[in-house]
């Protein structure tokens, strides 16, 4: 579709259908290309994504980038609702899934990939309690959170990427 929002929802629908039909229980969806200068007018800005991400610490550009990111994350509830409304055994797909949403950049202005914002949703079959926020110490690899998520899903691994230790996801 020409509409970005319609495209994202269609991609979320395809993932939900794939999960529900057991074609797969794993998917990855990059909502936008980081180097794209696509303008997301729906977010209320006329600056392209990549230009806004390199805000040069200018307040107006930081606000524009925040609006774009708020718009993007605002599309996620559609997917979560779709999963929650889809039966999966005695439960629903959201209860039985682990959804990871985030950014590859902590500070895109300087291409810093430390302290990247991540959101874990779903309950991973009851293994993720949820309703918890943490701010990790400076230098904590994002891979620590990913390692914990993979272990939560039953993978018997001790290392993922540059992980140093599993991150506590259920305090």
Buried (B, 14 or more C-beta within 10 A) or exposed (E): EEEBBEEBBEBBEEBBEBBBEEEEEEBEEEBBEEEEEEBBEBBEBEBBBBBBBEBEEEEEBBBBBBBBBEBBBEBBEBBBEBBBEBEBEEEBBBBBBBBEBBBEBBBBBEEEEEBBEBEBBBBBBEBBEEEEEEEBEEEBBBBBBBBBBBBBBEEEEEEBEEBEEBBEBEE
